[in-house]
Amino acid sequence: MYYKMTLEDKVRVPPHLLGEDLDVVILNVLQEQLEGSIAKEIGIFIAVTKVLDIGEGELIPGDGAVYYDVRFEAVVLRLALQEVIEGEVVETTSFGAFISLGPIDAMLHVSQISDEYINYDEKNGRLVCQDSKRSISVGDGVRARVVALSLNEREPRESKIGLTMRQPGLGTVAWLEEEFEEEKGAA
């Protein structure tokens, strides 16, 4: 889930930037340092949106920079096990599909797509359920549940997020619409 958070940090402003607008400089430094990074206790930083308060600057002998205590707002993605998320298929392979959750991709393994046997149609780049002929292709929207979560703070690209669609109410948008129409017709 996405959260708008108010956070505090100490920001180093290099000497060559000290003559410029401090709010803009600090915002730029925070954006450069945090956006796209992961802090396990906070989440995945999407954007630093606003600097709220800048404290007194501190000097450290031997360093020409000034260090400021800063309060700021940021948008973060905080995933939890068993959370239902929505994303878009960005790649299909013989072993599953990669789902974009915005700042990070998650893996939907073929064994977690359906109870049916799944074939990989390499020519068309899609995964096809053998009996129902339902398919998953690049660009499809999906609703899935987080079943594995291993975030790597040092190397965000090495993070691993596993998904499943093998439960009621989960699947591609087309599958869900199809199921809704079937239920509506049966009522």
OpenMM code with the backbone's topology and positions (N, CA, C; nanometers):
from openmm import Vec3, app, unit

residues = "MET TYR TYR LYS MET THR LEU GLU ASP LYS VAL ARG VAL PRO PRO HIS LEU LEU GLY GLU ASP LEU ASP VAL VAL ILE LEU ASN VAL LEU GLN GLU GLN LEU GLU GLY SER ILE ALA LYS GLU ILE GLY ILE PHE ILE ALA VAL THR LYS VAL LEU ASP ILE GLY GLU GLY GLU LEU ILE PRO GLY ASP GLY ALA VAL TYR TYR ASP VAL ARG PHE GLU ALA VAL VAL LEU ARG LEU ALA LEU GLN GLU VAL ILE GLU GLY GLU VAL VAL GLU THR THR SER PHE GLY ALA PHE ILE SER LEU GLY PRO ILE ASP ALA MET LEU HIS VAL SER GLN ILE SER ASP GLU TYR ILE ASN TYR ASP GLU LYS ASN GLY ARG LEU VAL CYS GLN ASP SER LYS ARG SER ILE SER VAL GLY ASP GLY VAL ARG ALA ARG VAL VAL ALA LEU SER LEU ASN GLU ARG GLU PRO ARG GLU SER LYS ILE GLY LEU THR MET ARG GLN PRO GLY LEU GLY THR VAL ALA TRP LEU GLU GLU GLU PHE GLU GLU GLU LYS GLY ALA ALA".split()
positions = [
    Vec3(0.0838, -0.1167, 0.0000),
    Vec3(0.0000, 0.0000, 0.0000),
    Vec3(0.0893, 0.1244, 0.0000),
    Vec3(0.0393, 0.2283, -0.0615),
    Vec3(0.1137, 0.3540, -0.0673),
    Vec3(0.0781, 0.4411, 0.0529),
    Vec3(0.1792, 0.5047, 0.1095),
    Vec3(0.1601, 0.5918, 0.2243),
    Vec3(0.2289, 0.7252, 0.2002),
    Vec3(0.1670, 0.8315, 0.2508),
    Vec3(0.2323, 0.9623, 0.2557),
    Vec3(0.2817, 0.9759, 0.3989),
    Vec3(0.4128, 0.9872, 0.4154),
    Vec3(0.4717, 0.9876, 0.5489),
    Vec3(0.5482, 1.1159, 0.5755),
    Vec3(0.5528, 1.1540, 0.7031),
    Vec3(0.6384, 1.2639, 0.7471),
    Vec3(0.7574, 1.1993, 0.8176),
    Vec3(0.8771, 1.2293, 0.7690),
    Vec3(0.9990, 1.1667, 0.8188),
    Vec3(1.1014, 1.2721, 0.8578),
    Vec3(1.2031, 1.2280, 0.9313),
    Vec3(1.3128, 1.3167, 0.9697),
    Vec3(1.4447, 1.2514, 0.9328),
    Vec3(1.5417, 1.3337, 0.8919),
    Vec3(1.6734, 1.2824, 0.8570),
    Vec3(1.7739, 1.3963, 0.8694),
    Vec3(1.8993, 1.3607, 0.8696),
    Vec3(2.0072, 1.4603, 0.8675),
    Vec3(2.0579, 1.4659, 0.7241),
    Vec3(2.0634, 1.5867, 0.6673),
    Vec3(2.1004, 1.6042, 0.5271),
    Vec3(2.2304, 1.6831, 0.5171),
    Vec3(2.3238, 1.6305, 0.4381),
    Vec3(2.4520, 1.6959, 0.4140),
    Vec3(2.4386, 1.7850, 0.2900),
    Vec3(2.4649, 1.9140, 0.3075),
    Vec3(2.4631, 2.0087, 0.1955),
    Vec3(2.6075, 2.0438, 0.1629),
    Vec3(2.6546, 2.0053, 0.0428),
    Vec3(2.7929, 2.0326, 0.0043),
    Vec3(2.8217, 2.1839, -0.0025),
    Vec3(2.9474, 2.2228, 0.0187),
    Vec3(2.9820, 2.3650, 0.0234),
    Vec3(2.9459, 2.4417, -0.1041),
    Vec3(2.9583, 2.3796, -0.2214),
    Vec3(2.9314, 2.4522, -0.3464),
    Vec3(2.7829, 2.4835, -0.3662),
    Vec3(2.6945, 2.4259, -0.2828),
    Vec3(2.5508, 2.4527, -0.2949),
    Vec3(2.4979, 2.5463, -0.1864),
    Vec3(2.5854, 2.5941, -0.0980),
    Vec3(2.5404, 2.6732, 0.0159),
    Vec3(2.4852, 2.8109, -0.0204),
    Vec3(2.5169, 2.8651, -0.1346),
    Vec3(2.4661, 2.9970, -0.1725),
    Vec3(2.3288, 2.9916, -0.2369),
    Vec3(2.2786, 2.8716, -0.2668),
    Vec3(2.1501, 2.8568, -0.3358),
    Vec3(2.0349, 2.8448, -0.2366),
    Vec3(1.9105, 2.8447, -0.2888),
    Vec3(1.7902, 2.8327, -0.2058),
    Vec3(1.7963, 2.7002, -0.1283),
    Vec3(1.8035, 2.7089, 0.0053),
    Vec3(1.8248, 2.5918, 0.0905),
    Vec3(1.7121, 2.4885, 0.0786),
    Vec3(1.5868, 2.5345, 0.0690),
    Vec3(1.4738, 2.4414, 0.0546),
    Vec3(1.4890, 2.3569, -0.0717),
    Vec3(1.5227, 2.4211, -0.1819),
    Vec3(1.5375, 2.3516, -0.3104),
    Vec3(1.6567, 2.2554, -0.3059),
    Vec3(1.7680, 2.3017, -0.2499),
    Vec3(1.8883, 2.2189, -0.2410),
    Vec3(1.8607, 2.0937, -0.1579),
    Vec3(1.7996, 2.1108, -0.0424),
    Vec3(1.7721, 1.9972, 0.0461),
    Vec3(1.6725, 1.9016, -0.0184),
    Vec3(1.5691, 1.9547, -0.0831),
    Vec3(1.4735, 1.8689, -0.1533),
    Vec3(1.5443, 1.7863, -0.2597),
    Vec3(1.6307, 1.8500, -0.3374),
    Vec3(1.7047, 1.7786, -0.4421),
    Vec3(1.7968, 1.6714, -0.3843),
    Vec3(1.8659, 1.7037, -0.2734),
    Vec3(1.9550, 1.6060, -0.2093),
    Vec3(1.8745, 1.4865, -0.1589),
    Vec3(1.7612, 1.5121, -0.0934),
    Vec3(1.6764, 1.4032, -0.0434),
    Vec3(1.6226, 1.3176, -0.1575),
    Vec3(1.5778, 1.3821, -0.2645),
    Vec3(1.5257, 1.3064, -0.3787),
    Vec3(1.6330, 1.2171, -0.4389),
    Vec3(1.7524, 1.2716, -0.4548),
    Vec3(1.8624, 1.1949, -0.5131),
    Vec3(1.9016, 1.0763, -0.4244),
    Vec3(1.9041, 1.0976, -0.2933),
    Vec3(1.9469, 0.9931, -0.2008),
    Vec3(1.8399, 0.8874, -0.1758),
    Vec3(1.7135, 0.9273, -0.1693),
    Vec3(1.6100, 0.8358, -0.1225),
    Vec3(1.5235, 0.7712, -0.2302),
    Vec3(1.4869, 0.8456, -0.3339),
    Vec3(1.3929, 0.7914, -0.4318),
    Vec3(1.4474, 0.6653, -0.4968),
    Vec3(1.3671, 0.5591, -0.4916),
    Vec3(1.4068, 0.4305, -0.5472),
    Vec3(1.4800, 0.3423, -0.4477),
    Vec3(1.5095, 0.3960, -0.3292),
    Vec3(1.5791, 0.3165, -0.2284),
    Vec3(1.4786, 0.2459, -0.1374),
    Vec3(1.5304, 0.1528, -0.0575),
    Vec3(1.4453, 0.0754, 0.0329),
    Vec3(1.4986, 0.0881, 0.1749),
    Vec3(1.4075, 0.1130, 0.2670),
    Vec3(1.4367, 0.1063, 0.4102),
    Vec3(1.3343, 0.0088, 0.4672),
    Vec3(1.3809, -0.1034, 0.5199),
    Vec3(1.2884, -0.2101, 0.5626),
    Vec3(1.1813, -0.1611, 0.6583),
    Vec3(1.2160, -0.0721, 0.7505),
    Vec3(1.1175, -0.0253, 0.8483),
    Vec3(1.0232, 0.0810, 0.7911),
    Vec3(1.0571, 0.1385, 0.6766),
    Vec3(0.9745, 0.2433, 0.6168),
    Vec3(0.9052, 0.1936, 0.4904),
    Vec3(0.9812, 0.1373, 0.3979),
    Vec3(0.9268, 0.0890, 0.2720),
    Vec3(1.0144, 0.1310, 0.1555),
    Vec3(0.9551, 0.1292, 0.0373),
    Vec3(1.0244, 0.1681, -0.0855),
    Vec3(0.9905, 0.3143, -0.1133),
    Vec3(1.0920, 0.3992, -0.1186),
    Vec3(1.0685, 0.5417, -0.1419),
    Vec3(1.0289, 0.5657, -0.2873),
    Vec3(0.9111, 0.6219, -0.3055),
    Vec3(0.8624, 0.6561, -0.4389),
    Vec3(0.9041, 0.7989, -0.4727),
    Vec3(0.8732, 0.8915, -0.3822),
    Vec3(0.9040, 1.0325, -0.4075),
    Vec3(0.9164, 1.1089, -0.2764),
    Vec3(1.0097, 1.2019, -0.2732),
    Vec3(1.0168, 1.2999, -0.1646),
    Vec3(0.9453, 1.4219, -0.2197),
    Vec3(0.8363, 1.4613, -0.1542),
    Vec3(0.7487, 1.5629, -0.2120),
    Vec3(0.7669, 1.7039, -0.1573),
    Vec3(0.8051, 1.7153, -0.0281),
    Vec3(0.8099, 1.8492, 0.0301),
    Vec3(0.9030, 1.8511, 0.1509),
    Vec3(0.9766, 1.9612, 0.1661),
    Vec3(1.0558, 1.9850, 0.2870),
    Vec3(0.9684, 2.0679, 0.3800),
    Vec3(0.9456, 2.0170, 0.5010),
    Vec3(0.8569, 2.0847, 0.5960),
    Vec3(0.9311, 2.1770, 0.6911),
    Vec3(1.0490, 2.1329, 0.7378),
    Vec3(1.1213, 2.2100, 0.8382),
    Vec3(1.2703, 2.1814, 0.8265),
    Vec3(1.3498, 2.2878, 0.8370),
    Vec3(1.4954, 2.2739, 0.8328),
    Vec3(1.5500, 2.3302, 0.9632),
    Vec3(1.6229, 2.2465, 1.0372),
    Vec3(1.6802, 2.2891, 1.1649),
    Vec3(1.8084, 2.3689, 1.1452),
    Vec3(1.8734, 2.3983, 1.2557),
    Vec3(2.0013, 2.4692, 1.2523),
    Vec3(2.1069, 2.3821, 1.1854),
    Vec3(2.1943, 2.4433, 1.1088),
    Vec3(2.3024, 2.3702, 1.0450),
    Vec3(2.4146, 2.3391, 1.1426),
    Vec3(2.4805, 2.2254, 1.1214),
    Vec3(2.5944, 2.1872, 1.2053),
    Vec3(2.7165, 2.1704, 1.1174),
    Vec3(2.8301, 2.2127, 1.1688),
    Vec3(2.9564, 2.1954, 1.0974),
    Vec3(3.0360, 2.0837, 1.1630),
    Vec3(3.1039, 2.0073, 1.0818),
    Vec3(3.1920, 1.9026, 1.1323),
    Vec3(3.3326, 1.9391, 1.0884),
    Vec3(3.4265, 1.9491, 1.1838),
    Vec3(3.5641, 1.9875, 1.1488),
    Vec3(3.6212, 1.8955, 1.0400),
    Vec3(3.6831, 1.9562, 0.9404),
    Vec3(3.7439, 1.8811, 0.8312),
    Vec3(3.6499, 1.8574, 0.7140),
    Vec3(3.5214, 1.8926, 0.7297),
    Vec3(3.4235, 1.8763, 0.6215),
    Vec3(3.3624, 2.0134, 0.5960),
    Vec3(3.3704, 2.0611, 0.4744),
    Vec3(3.3191, 2.1948, 0.4420),
    Vec3(3.1685, 2.2011, 0.4292),
    Vec3(3.1017, 2.0860, 0.4357),
    Vec3(2.9565, 2.0824, 0.4212),
    Vec3(2.8871, 2.1220, 0.5502),
    Vec3(2.7571, 2.1515, 0.5382),
    Vec3(2.6740, 2.1810, 0.6541),
    Vec3(2.5684, 2.0708, 0.6632),
    Vec3(2.5480, 2.0218, 0.7862),
    Vec3(2.4508, 1.9145, 0.8101),
    Vec3(2.3262, 1.9736, 0.8761),
    Vec3(2.2098, 1.9461, 0.8162),
    Vec3(2.0837, 2.0001, 0.8673),
    Vec3(1.9908, 1.8867, 0.9102),
    Vec3(1.9244, 1.9045, 1.0249),
    Vec3(1.8152, 1.8141, 1.0632),
    Vec3(1.6924, 1.8616, 0.9855),
    Vec3(1.6306, 1.7690, 0.9123),
    Vec3(1.5227, 1.8067, 0.8215),
    Vec3(1.4003, 1.7192, 0.8464),
    Vec3(1.2835, 1.7814, 0.8426),
    Vec3(1.1565, 1.7093, 0.8451),
    Vec3(1.0965, 1.7243, 0.7067),
    Vec3(1.0510, 1.6124, 0.6471),
    Vec3(1.0026, 1.6172, 0.5096),
    Vec3(0.8907, 1.5163, 0.4873),
    Vec3(0.8196, 1.5336, 0.3752),
    Vec3(0.7134, 1.4403, 0.3374),
    Vec3(0.7630, 1.3538, 0.2224),
    Vec3(0.7227, 1.2260, 0.2260),
    Vec3(0.7596, 1.1332, 0.1198),
    Vec3(0.6441, 1.0367, 0.0955),
    Vec3(0.6369, 0.9864, -0.0260),
    Vec3(0.5415, 0.8814, -0.0608),
    Vec3(0.6206, 0.7521, -0.0668),
    Vec3(0.5734, 0.6504, 0.0072),
    Vec3(0.6432, 0.5223, 0.0113),
    Vec3(0.5456, 0.4087, -0.0190),
    Vec3(0.6008, 0.3008, -0.0728),
    Vec3(0.5244, 0.1780, -0.0946),
    Vec3(0.5687, 0.0803, 0.0127),
    Vec3(0.4746, 0.0384, 0.0950),
    Vec3(0.5043, -0.0563, 0.2016),
    Vec3(0.4219, -0.1821, 0.1748),
    Vec3(0.4911, -0.2873, 0.1338),
    Vec3(0.4244, -0.4140, 0.1032),
    Vec3(0.4200, -0.5019, 0.2273),
    Vec3(0.3173, -0.5858, 0.2353),
    Vec3(0.3038, -0.6792, 0.3464),
    Vec3(0.2636, -0.8152, 0.2911),
    Vec3(0.3057, -0.9203, 0.3580),
    Vec3(0.2641, -1.0543, 0.3182),
    Vec3(0.1124, -1.0640, 0.3232),
    Vec3(0.0557, -1.1324, 0.2270),
    Vec3(-0.0887, -1.1561, 0.2118),
    Vec3(-0.1650, -1.0332, 0.1626),
    Vec3(-0.0967, -0.9229, 0.1360),
    Vec3(-0.1631, -0.8038, 0.0834),
    Vec3(-0.2035, -0.8280, -0.0621),
    Vec3(-0.3222, -0.7823, -0.0984),
    Vec3(-0.3676, -0.7915, -0.2369),
    Vec3(-0.3232, -0.6639, -0.3077),
    Vec3(-0.2552, -0.6825, -0.4207),
    Vec3(-0.2026, -0.5679, -0.4951),
    Vec3(-0.2518, -0.5758, -0.6398),
    Vec3(-0.2415, -0.4644, -0.7091),
    Vec3(-0.2721, -0.4617, -0.8515),
    Vec3(-0.1510, -0.4090, -0.9243),
    Vec3(-0.1224, -0.4667, -1.0400),
    Vec3(-0.0083, -0.4246, -1.1186),
    Vec3(-0.0293, -0.4580, -1.2645),
    Vec3(0.0760, -0.4380, -1.3432),
    Vec3(0.0693, -0.4623, -1.4869),
    Vec3(0.1799, -0.5577, -1.5276),
    Vec3(0.1456, -0.6516, -1.6155),
    Vec3(0.2433, -0.7474, -1.6653),
    Vec3(0.3420, -0.6728, -1.7553),
    Vec3(0.4716, -0.6840, -1.7236),
    Vec3(0.5738, -0.6163, -1.8029),
    Vec3(0.6592, -0.7152, -1.8823),
    Vec3(0.6535, -0.8437, -1.8437),
    Vec3(0.7308, -0.9450, -1.9161),
    Vec3(0.6730, -1.0822, -1.8859),
    Vec3(0.6728, -1.1689, -1.9889),
    Vec3(0.6339, -1.3081, -1.9682),
    Vec3(0.7503, -1.3970, -2.0097),
    Vec3(0.7672, -1.5080, -1.9376),
    Vec3(0.8720, -1.6046, -1.9673),
    Vec3(0.8126, -1.7440, -1.9523),
    Vec3(0.8909, -1.8447, -1.9823),
    Vec3(0.8423, -1.9822, -1.9697),
    Vec3(0.8164, -2.0193, -1.8235),
    Vec3(0.8750, -1.9474, -1.7297),
    Vec3(0.8565, -1.9808, -1.5882),
    Vec3(0.7618, -1.8878, -1.5145),
    Vec3(0.7058, -1.7868, -1.5823),
    Vec3(0.6105, -1.6989, -1.5169),
    Vec3(0.6032, -1.5611, -1.5787),
    Vec3(0.5494, -1.4677, -1.5014),
    Vec3(0.5323, -1.3302, -1.5489),
    Vec3(0.5879, -1.2331, -1.4454),
    Vec3(0.6430, -1.1233, -1.4930),
    Vec3(0.6899, -1.0170, -1.4053),
    Vec3(0.5842, -0.9081, -1.4042),
    Vec3(0.5454, -0.8675, -1.2833),
    Vec3(0.4383, -0.7710, -1.2638),
    Vec3(0.4972, -0.6424, -1.2061),
    Vec3(0.4725, -0.5306, -1.2745),
    Vec3(0.5210, -0.4013, -1.2255),
    Vec3(0.4262, -0.3501, -1.1182),
    Vec3(0.4830, -0.3179, -1.0010),
    Vec3(0.4055, -0.2591, -0.8918),
    Vec3(0.4358, -0.1103, -0.8810),
    Vec3(0.4940, -0.0538, -0.9853),
    Vec3(0.5357, 0.0865, -0.9830),
    Vec3(0.6861, 0.0923, -0.9757),
    Vec3(0.7410, 0.1086, -0.8556),
    Vec3(0.8855, 0.1224, -0.8428),
    Vec3(0.9620, -0.0094, -0.8465),
    Vec3(0.8903, -0.1210, -0.8396),
    Vec3(0.9569, -0.2504, -0.8288),
    Vec3(0.8714, -0.3561, -0.8985),
    Vec3(0.9374, -0.4601, -0.9481),
    Vec3(0.8653, -0.5686, -1.0145),
    Vec3(0.8545, -0.6881, -0.9211),
    Vec3(0.7457, -0.7637, -0.9379),
    Vec3(0.7234, -0.8847, -0.8601),
    Vec3(0.7126, -1.0021, -0.9566),
    Vec3(0.7342, -1.1225, -0.9042),
    Vec3(0.7326, -1.2438, -0.9861),
    Vec3(0.6054, -1.3236, -0.9596),
    Vec3(0.5386, -1.3596, -1.0680),
    Vec3(0.4228, -1.4479, -1.0630),
    Vec3(0.4641, -1.5769, -1.1326),
    Vec3(0.5004, -1.6787, -1.0532),
    Vec3(0.5487, -1.8058, -1.1081),
    Vec3(0.4321, -1.8805, -1.1727),
    Vec3(0.4607, -1.9599, -1.2775),
    Vec3(0.3551, -2.0337, -1.3470),
    Vec3(0.2727, -2.1192, -1.2513),
    Vec3(0.3352, -2.1731, -1.1479),
    Vec3(0.2633, -2.2582, -1.0526),
    Vec3(0.1633, -2.1782, -0.9688),
    Vec3(0.1743, -2.0451, -0.9706),
    Vec3(0.0869, -1.9609, -0.8899),
    Vec3(-0.0174, -1.8863, -0.9728),
    Vec3(-0.0264, -1.9196, -1.1026),
    Vec3(-0.1225, -1.8511, -1.1899),
    Vec3(-0.2610, -1.9139, -1.1789),
    Vec3(-0.2662, -2.0451, -1.1884),
    Vec3(-0.3946, -2.1153, -1.1929),
    Vec3(-0.3740, -2.2598, -1.1504),
    Vec3(-0.4843, -2.3283, -1.1207),
    Vec3(-0.4779, -2.4712, -1.0898),
    Vec3(-0.4558, -2.5525, -1.2172),
    Vec3(-0.4783, -2.4907, -1.3317),
    Vec3(-0.4608, -2.5589, -1.4608),
    Vec3(-0.3127, -2.5652, -1.4995),
    Vec3(-0.2826, -2.6522, -1.5951),
    Vec3(-0.1481, -2.6573, -1.6514),
    Vec3(-0.1305, -2.5331, -1.7389),
    Vec3(-0.0139, -2.4688, -1.7319),
    Vec3(0.0130, -2.3460, -1.8056),
    Vec3(0.1146, -2.3729, -1.9171),
    Vec3(0.0803, -2.3315, -2.0376),
    Vec3(0.1716, -2.3411, -2.1520),
    Vec3(0.2274, -2.2028, -2.1816),
    Vec3(0.3517, -2.1987, -2.2275),
    Vec3(0.4123, -2.0711, -2.2673),
    Vec3(0.4088, -2.0608, -2.4185),
    Vec3(0.3368, -1.9626, -2.4695),
    Vec3(0.3274, -1.9357, -2.6134),
    Vec3(0.4370, -1.8329, -2.6452),
    Vec3(0.5556, -1.8851, -2.6802),
    Vec3(0.6713, -1.7980, -2.7011),
    Vec3(0.6516, -1.7020, -2.8181),
    Vec3(0.5869, -1.7491, -2.9229),
    Vec3(0.5652, -1.6671, -3.0429),
    Vec3(0.4857, -1.5405, -3.0096),
    Vec3(0.3828, -1.5557, -2.9260),
    Vec3(0.2974, -1.4425, -2.8900),
    Vec3(0.3321, -1.3839, -2.7530),
    Vec3(0.4321, -1.4424, -2.6846),
    Vec3(0.4770, -1.3914, -2.5558),
    Vec3(0.3682, -1.3927, -2.4509),
    Vec3(0.2981, -1.5046, -2.4379),
    Vec3(0.1913, -1.5118, -2.3390),
    Vec3(0.1878, -1.6484, -2.2726),
    Vec3(0.1290, -1.6505, -2.1548),
    Vec3(0.1088, -1.7738, -2.0792),
    Vec3(-0.0375, -1.8123, -2.0940),
    Vec3(-0.0646, -1.9386, -2.1297),
    Vec3(-0.2010, -1.9814, -2.1603),
    Vec3(-0.2407, -2.0997, -2.0712),
    Vec3(-0.3567, -2.0903, -2.0083),
    Vec3(-0.4116, -2.2008, -1.9297),
    Vec3(-0.4612, -2.3074, -2.0267),
    Vec3(-0.4228, -2.4332, -2.0046),
    Vec3(-0.4496, -2.5404, -2.1002),
    Vec3(-0.5985, -2.5655, -2.1229),
    Vec3(-0.6791, -2.5725, -2.0174),
    Vec3(-0.8208, -2.6069, -2.0338),
    Vec3(-0.9089, -2.4872, -2.0681),
    Vec3(-0.8996, -2.3802, -1.9900),
    Vec3(-0.9887, -2.2649, -2.0099),
    Vec3(-0.9424, -2.1711, -2.1212),
    Vec3(-0.8169, -2.1853, -2.1641),
    Vec3(-0.7560, -2.1000, -2.2677),
    Vec3(-0.7417, -1.9542, -2.2252),
    Vec3(-0.7552, -1.9285, -2.0948),
    Vec3(-0.7276, -1.7934, -2.0448),
    Vec3(-0.5794, -1.7666, -2.0635),
    Vec3(-0.5442, -1.6385, -2.0835),
    Vec3(-0.4023, -1.6085, -2.1063),
    Vec3(-0.3595, -1.4838, -2.0298),
    Vec3(-0.2273, -1.4724, -2.0168),
    Vec3(-0.1649, -1.3550, -1.9548),
    Vec3(-0.0600, -1.3043, -2.0525),
    Vec3(-0.0706, -1.1760, -2.0874),
    Vec3(0.0221, -1.1144, -2.1830),
    Vec3(0.0760, -0.9844, -2.1263),
    Vec3(0.1830, -0.9353, -2.1865),
    Vec3(0.2392, -0.8055, -2.1487),
    Vec3(0.1312, -0.6992, -2.1663),
    Vec3(0.1176, -0.6134, -2.0656),
    Vec3(0.0180, -0.5067, -2.0699),
    Vec3(-0.1092, -0.5390, -1.9931),
    Vec3(-0.1310, -0.6659, -1.9594),
    Vec3(-0.2505, -0.7044, -1.8839),
    Vec3(-0.2416, -0.6524, -1.7406),
    Vec3(-0.3533, -0.6043, -1.6910),
    Vec3(-0.3617, -0.5681, -1.5500),
    Vec3(-0.3935, -0.6929, -1.4700),
    Vec3(-0.3347, -0.7067, -1.3528),
    Vec3(-0.3606, -0.8236, -1.2693),
    Vec3(-0.3848, -0.7824, -1.1239),
    Vec3(-0.4626, -0.8668, -1.0561),
    Vec3(-0.4802, -0.8545, -0.9113),
    Vec3(-0.4226, -0.9818, -0.8515),
    Vec3(-0.3295, -0.9665, -0.7576),
    Vec3(-0.2611, -1.0826, -0.7003),
    Vec3(-0.2350, -1.0583, -0.5516),
    Vec3(-0.1944, -1.1650, -0.4840),
    Vec3(-0.1636, -1.1581, -0.3411),
    Vec3(-0.0127, -1.1785, -0.3224),
    Vec3(0.0472, -1.0995, -0.2327),
    Vec3(0.1895, -1.1127, -0.2006),
    Vec3(0.2079, -1.2358, -0.1110),
    Vec3(0.2885, -1.3334, -0.1571),
    Vec3(0.3116, -1.4552, -0.0786),
    Vec3(0.4574, -1.4717, -0.0369),
    Vec3(0.5465, -1.3931, -0.0950),
    Vec3(0.6888, -1.3963, -0.0573),
    Vec3(0.7421, -1.2543, -0.0664),
    Vec3(0.8184, -1.2137, 0.0343),
    Vec3(0.8668, -1.0763, 0.0383),
    Vec3(1.0060, -1.0734, 0.0993),
    Vec3(1.1038, -1.0375, 0.0175),
    Vec3(1.2418, -1.0272, 0.0620),
    Vec3(1.3002, -0.8997, 0.0016),
    Vec3(1.2989, -0.7920, 0.0805),
    Vec3(1.3483, -0.6635, 0.0319),
    Vec3(1.4959, -0.6490, 0.0657),
    Vec3(1.5745, -0.6024, -0.0316),
    Vec3(1.7178, -0.5847, -0.0152),
    Vec3(1.7481, -0.4353, -0.0130),
    Vec3(1.7836, -0.3828, 0.1041),
    Vec3(1.8103, -0.2395, 0.1178),
    Vec3(1.9319, -0.1948, 0.0383),
    Vec3(2.0358, -0.2781, 0.0369),
    Vec3(2.1600, -0.2397, -0.0321),
    Vec3(2.1458, -0.2428, -0.1841),
    Vec3(2.0767, -0.3428, -0.2351),
    Vec3(2.0556, -0.3578, -0.3798),
    Vec3(1.9065, -0.3756, -0.4065),
    Vec3(1.8298, -0.2640, -0.4181),
    Vec3(1.6853, -0.2757, -0.4380),
    Vec3(1.6465, -0.3653, -0.5559),
    Vec3(1.7269, -0.3695, -0.6604),
    Vec3(1.6968, -0.4534, -0.7768),
    Vec3(1.7050, -0.6024, -0.7445),
    Vec3(1.7734, -0.6358, -0.6349),
    Vec3(1.7864, -0.7763, -0.5929),
    Vec3(1.6703, -0.8203, -0.5040),
    Vec3(1.5776, -0.7313, -0.4745),
    Vec3(1.4624, -0.7663, -0.3913),
    Vec3(1.3766, -0.8686, -0.4632),
    Vec3(1.3113, -0.9549, -0.3849),
    Vec3(1.2280, -1.0589, -0.4426),
    Vec3(1.0882, -1.0510, -0.3818),
    Vec3(0.9897, -1.0397, -0.4707),
    Vec3(0.8509, -1.0354, -0.4291),
    Vec3(0.7778, -1.1426, -0.5082),
    Vec3(0.7166, -1.2367, -0.4386),
    Vec3(0.6437, -1.3446, -0.5039),
    Vec3(0.4939, -1.3229, -0.4914),
    Vec3(0.4211, -1.3534, -0.5991),
    Vec3(0.2769, -1.3323, -0.6028),
    Vec3(0.2037, -1.4619, -0.6337),
    Vec3(0.0740, -1.4651, -0.6006),
    Vec3(-0.0129, -1.5744, -0.6410),
    Vec3(-0.1450, -1.5179, -0.6924),
    Vec3(-0.2055, -1.5920, -0.7856),
    Vec3(-0.3402, -1.5591, -0.8341),
    Vec3(-0.4313, -1.6808, -0.8179),
    Vec3(-0.3894, -1.7798, -0.7393),
    Vec3(-0.4640, -1.9050, -0.7253),
    Vec3(-0.5681, -1.8996, -0.6142),
    Vec3(-0.6381, -1.7890, -0.6022),
    Vec3(-0.7432, -1.7753, -0.5028),
    Vec3(-0.8593, -1.6985, -0.5639),
    Vec3(-0.9794, -1.7165, -0.5109),
    Vec3(-1.0949, -1.6423, -0.5641),
    Vec3(-1.0722, -1.4914, -0.5560),
    Vec3(-1.1187, -1.4201, -0.6568),
    Vec3(-1.1063, -1.2747, -0.6594),
    Vec3(-0.9732, -1.2245, -0.7105),
    Vec3(-0.8855, -1.3176, -0.7537),
    Vec3(-0.7552, -1.2793, -0.8075),
    Vec3(-0.7458, -1.3239, -0.9522),
    Vec3(-0.6655, -1.2542, -1.0317),
    Vec3(-0.6450, -1.2896, -1.1724),
    Vec3(-0.6233, -1.1653, -1.2554),
    Vec3(-0.6280, -1.1833, -1.3869),
    Vec3(-0.6162, -1.0667, -1.4746),
    Vec3(-0.7486, -0.9905, -1.4715),
    Vec3(-0.7459, -0.8664, -1.5137),
    Vec3(-0.8675, -0.7857, -1.5164),
    Vec3(-0.9725, -0.8545, -1.6038),
    Vec3(-0.9305, -0.9095, -1.7188),
    Vec3(-1.0238, -0.9780, -1.8094),
    Vec3(-1.0866, -1.0996, -1.7412),
    Vec3(-1.0068, -1.1770, -1.6678),
    Vec3(-1.0602, -1.2944, -1.5976),
    Vec3(-1.1629, -1.2525, -1.4935),
    Vec3(-1.1319, -1.1480, -1.4191),
    Vec3(-1.2208, -1.1015, -1.3133),
    Vec3(-1.3520, -1.0485, -1.3709),
    Vec3(-1.3447, -0.9763, -1.4833),
    Vec3(-1.4664, -0.9261, -1.5482),
    Vec3(-1.5508, -1.0425, -1.5991),
    Vec3(-1.4858, -1.1440, -1.6558),
    Vec3(-1.5535, -1.2634, -1.7049),
    Vec3(-1.6276, -1.3336, -1.5903),
    Vec3(-1.5611, -1.3512, -1.4769),
    Vec3(-1.6213, -1.4149, -1.3607),
    Vec3(-1.7385, -1.3336, -1.3065),
    Vec3(-1.7242, -1.2011, -1.3075),
    Vec3(-1.8311, -1.1128, -1.2597),
    Vec3(-1.9550, -1.1276, -1.3483),
    Vec3(-1.9341, -1.1297, -1.4798),
    Vec3(-2.0471, -1.1455, -1.5731),
    Vec3(-2.1143, -1.2804, -1.5560),
    Vec3(-2.0363, -1.3867, -1.5324),
    Vec3(-2.0928, -1.5210, -1.5099),
    Vec3(-2.1785, -1.5220, -1.3833),
    Vec3(-2.1293, -1.4600, -1.2762),
    Vec3(-2.2034, -1.4550, -1.1506),
    Vec3(-2.3302, -1.3722, -1.1656),
    Vec3(-2.3221, -1.2629, -1.2408),
    Vec3(-2.4369, -1.1757, -1.2632),
    Vec3(-2.5439, -1.2501, -1.3426),
    Vec3(-2.5004, -1.3290, -1.4421),
    Vec3(-2.5939, -1.4054, -1.5245),
    Vec3(-2.6585, -1.5180, -1.4481),
    Vec3(-2.5868, -1.5738, -1.3501),
    Vec3(-2.6398, -1.6859, -1.2718),
    Vec3(-2.7393, -1.6391, -1.1660),
    Vec3(-2.7355, -1.5119, -1.1318),
    Vec3(-2.8226, -1.4615, -1.0236),
    Vec3(-2.9629, -1.4311, -1.0704),
] * unit.nanometer
topology = app.Topology()
chain = topology.addChain("A")
for resn in residues:
    res = topology.addResidue(resn, chain)
    for name in ("N", "CA", "C"):
        topology.addAtom(name, app.Element.getBySymbol(name[0]), res)
